[in-house]
Amino acid sequence: ARGLDIPHVEHVIHYQVPRTSETYVHRSGRTARANNEGLTLMLIESAEQRQYLRLMKTLNREKELPRFPIVSELMDAVKQRVNLARDIDTMQLEYKRATSKVSWVQKAAEEMDLLLDE
């Protein structure tokens, strides 16, 4: 969503620990436009703990972010949604890679005045 200013965003959910502090700040900042307040929630699985701690260190935080209260009865539904979000993210990445490769081949062919077979 780079370059987009989406108004009235009150919540940002990080389904994965952001890879960089810049990404975390950029995404989380969408909740605080025009002096508004919002909520940023980061879902962290145990395999991401090291990456999360590295993010906190990069942000110069002495303490971890506050923990969000979890209703254990909702965890199955939450896990399903997180898995769905992860699947969507994977499909989007695969699509982006596939289309960028096709675009690159088409552009190269045009520059060399070549015709491509379908």
N, C-alpha and C positions, 0 to 999 in steps of 0.2 A: 504494500500500500504506500510505497514511497511517493511523495509528491502530492498525496491526497490529503485534504483537510476535511475530515469527516466530522460534522458538527454533532453536538449532544451525545458524545460517547461518555458513558458513565462507568463502564466496567471494561477492563481488559483482562483476558485470561490467557496466560502463557501456558500452553499445553506441553511445552518443552522448555527447559532452561535455555534462555537466550545464549548464543555463543559469545556475544560481546556485550560489554557494558553499554556501548553506544546503542545497540539494538534494544536492550532493556529500557534504557531511558527514553529512546524515541517512541517505542510502542506504549510504554506506561504514560508518557506525557500526553497522549491523546485524551486522557481523562481529565486533564487539568487546563483545558483551553479557556481563555477569557475569564480567568479568576474562578473557574468552577473547580469543584472537588470531585474525586472519583475513587474507584477501588481498582487496584491491580492485584490479581491473584495468580500465583505461580504454582502449578502442579508439579511436584518433584517426586520422582520414583527413586528408589535406593541406588540404582545404577547411575543416577545423575548427581548424586550428593557431592562428589568431588568437583564437578563443573559448577555447581551452585556455590560451593565455598570459594572457588576461584573467582566467581562473579562478585561475591561479597567483598573479597579482598580488593579487587579492581575498583569497586565503588567506595573503597576506604571505610567500610562499615565494620565497626568493632564487634557489633552484635548481628546476629542473623535477623532477617525480616520477621515481624510478628507472625505467629502461627494463626491460621484461620481455623475456627472451630468446625469440626466435621461431624455430621450426623451419620453414624455408622450404618444405619438402615438404608441410606441413599448410596452407599459405596458401589453396589453392583451397577446401578444406573450411571454413576459417574464413570466407572471403568469402561462401560460400553461406549459412552460418549467420547472419552479420551482415545479409545482404540479407533473409533470412527474418524475422529479428527486426525489421528496419526495416519490412517489409511488415505484420507483425502490429501494430506500433505505429501505423502509418497507418490500418489498418482499425479498430483500437480507438478511435482519435480520431474517425474518421468516424462510427462507431456511436454514440459518446458524444454527438457533436453532433446527430445525427439524433434520438436518443431524448430529448435534453434539449429540442429544439424541439417534438417531439410532446407531451412532458410539459407544456411551457409552454402550448401551445395548449389542451390538455385542462384544465389548471388554470384558465386564463382563462375558458374556456367554462363550467366549473362555477361560477365566481364570478359569472358573469352569467346563470346559470340557462339556458344555451343547450344544445341538443342538437347533437352533431356527426354528420355523415355519415361512414361508414366510409371 
